Amino acid sequence: MNRFCLRFLLSFCLPSLIASLSWAQNFPIKPIKIIAPFAAGGLADTLARTLSEKLSRALNQPVIVENKMGAGGNVGADAVARAEADGYTLMMSSAGILTINQFLYPSMTFDANTAFAPIALVADMPMILVVRKDLPARNLSEFLSLAKNTPGGLFYGSPGNGTTGHLGMELFMHATSLKLQHVPYKSAAEAVQAALAGQTTTMFDNPPTIMTHIKSGNLRALGVASKERMAQLPDVPTLMEGGISNFEASSWFGLVAPGKTPKPIIDKLSVETAKALKDPDLQSKFYQAGAKLIGNTPEQFSLIIAEDKIRWEKVIKAANIKLQ
């Protein structure tokens, strides 16, 4: 029986393994496309285009970026899920596509748990709680007291229902037992402008959206949702320092491929992505915006996806958030 099994493995599995390794060794032999599932000029688009330039040189093939936006990233994601699993179609995915949308939308054209193969986490951004500059709350403790003693609750803005800005604040309210009033806008830019104009009191968003306004003093940062303080904002404490235990929430982008893409190709793309993201000029460029470039392994990225999926599912179900 053992001899038979060995012969079977040698006859059927070994040739397949050799072919797969050979394929990866020769990969790529034609241009690669990265789908950015959001509008041009946004962070997903910027990261995709920046990385495409580096990968083009490293892989000796053109790497082009195509924008396919709509339905919280689901339109672009669907195109990638349906693409040939050969490494020539990739996606700069948001955390929402991989960990949130499946719990928000009543029907999806793809299964986020199996449709994509993680390649590498590209950029990570801890979320920041900010308030408008004239609010009489200089720190988290004063803000919590003000919010709890304001009849009807304070108003907070977000880029829309189901976005990380919305869910981050829902997580914050659950952790602090606060009741704030949600005002959804069409974009992060509109939500920021509302806070700057005094139409809303607070918001919870990622650094690239609000960093310049924090630096200018037009928004006041009360806490960062990470284990450690941000190097860019050393005077802003973490929310855990403010007394909210185990509070972490981040917005991130990562590179993925269609789900059945051969592992050797995934590994090759992961290695080259990690090399590209170590570029000092690239690190500095995104550091200024508050984004940390990562470039980890597919396995490490998979763990982050799994952990965030659990976190956001609980928030969405507790708040009964649904999208059409």
TAHUBEL-V916660 format. One record per run of one state. SS is the DSSP state (@ for helix, = for strand, . for the rest). FROM is the first residue (numbers start at 1). TO is the last residue. Records with the same first field share a line. If there is no record, write none. Layout:
BEGIN
SS->FROM-TO / FROM-TO
END
This chain:
BEGIN
.->1-1 / 27-31 / 37-42 / 60-62 / 68-70 / 83-88 / 106-115 / 133-139 / 149-154 / 159-163 / 177-180 / 185-187 / 197-201 / 217-218 / 225-230 / 234-237 / 239-249 / 259-262 / 278-279 / 290-291 / 294-297 / 320-322 / 324-324
@->2-26 / 43-59 / 71-82 / 95-104 / 140-148 / 164-176 / 188-196 / 207-216 / 231-233 / 263-277 / 280-289 / 298-319
=->32-36 / 63-67 / 89-94 / 105-105 / 116-132 / 155-158 / 181-184 / 202-206 / 219-224 / 238-238 / 250-258 / 292-293 / 323-323
END
